[in-house]
């Protein structure tokens, strides 16, 4: 008999304490982050050997201090009870700019400075000033490019996805995925219309929106969302809630999408039939729904599949990729998700991977389940996308079965 009291812990048990410590540290991140985002660049660019004239050092330090104080205040006024769009734009822009400046202050301030030392370039003060100008130049270029990337209509990403249980009659089914449109303080009504026009060129059988439509209530962002009513699909347009709906009266968004002709799949499914074969298209509320306090809102996969033939293939809409653990346990064939934005501003994707099992693209989970994670159609908060391009996704479902001869 084995004495289990002396057995070595399993890998999962060993990882659990590390994950718990990491999550505890993440609680303090909102308090520590603003200080780091502004203090580190201030030190690297102004006070690490540059010996700037006193007026330059004082003015530069004052600007960083203003950013440290102004960014949180603007974000609180923009995203708190006041919901002031102008304040939100200022706060979000400062957040994105400070993140990029912080990242490249660290990378250039350490790696580039080391390279200059190894190459024997200049004296200490010269190298320090080169680092400053290089950091400011890289930051300016990336912010300008990132803003253009965030504001453009996303490129279409096309891929074939083979589902072993998909019947031959459904081979070639065209599924378009948009997600994380995040209509918000920056008015994107024209952008929304152009996105819908692009979707309509793809001749979709099924169009899916996997949540995070907007930041703000349906009443407030209605004008930006209305173009979604022009989207065309030969079979159905379906929608599930994301976590941001639950910050902004989620039921209002469910009602508006229903009004615009989309079917909210709130823990339910519909059947898509073609060529004698059937696909179950199911959807669940976001995993944050239950904690929102809204009656009847929760992520309930069993309810979504209730009454469906277990032998039929299932396409599941779930906003967050981490729902795939439940999907794989239930034998779902394909889950479509968003939420991650692909990190949106590099290298934020490293933090996203702490919370989510996938960042972008197609991944395998369990014995049968495929997960497709979109980088998102819009952007959240900071109006920048750097090394994480947005997308409209066209998935062509493929069957391994040959059609029967007549």
ABEGO torsion letter per residue (X at the ends): XBBAAABBBBAAAAAAAAAAAAAAAAAAAAAAAAAAAAAAAAAAAAAAGAGBBAAAAAAAAAAAAAAAAAAAAAAAAAABAAGBAAAAAAAAAAAAAAAAAAAAAAAAAAAAAAAAAAAGBEBAAAAAAAAAAAAAAAAAAAAAAAAAAAABBBBBBBBBBBBAABBAAABGBBBBBBBGAGBBABBAAAAAAAAAAAAAAAGBABBBBAEGABBEBAAAAAAAAAAAAABBBAABBBBBBBAAAAABGAAAAAAAAAAAGBBBBBGBBBBBBBGGBBBBBBBBBBAAAAAAGBBGBBBBAAAAABGBBAABBBBBBBABAAAAAAAAAAGBABBBBBGAGGGGBOAAAAAAAAABABABEBBBBEAABBBBBBAEABBBEBBBBBGBBBBBBBBBBBBABBBBBX
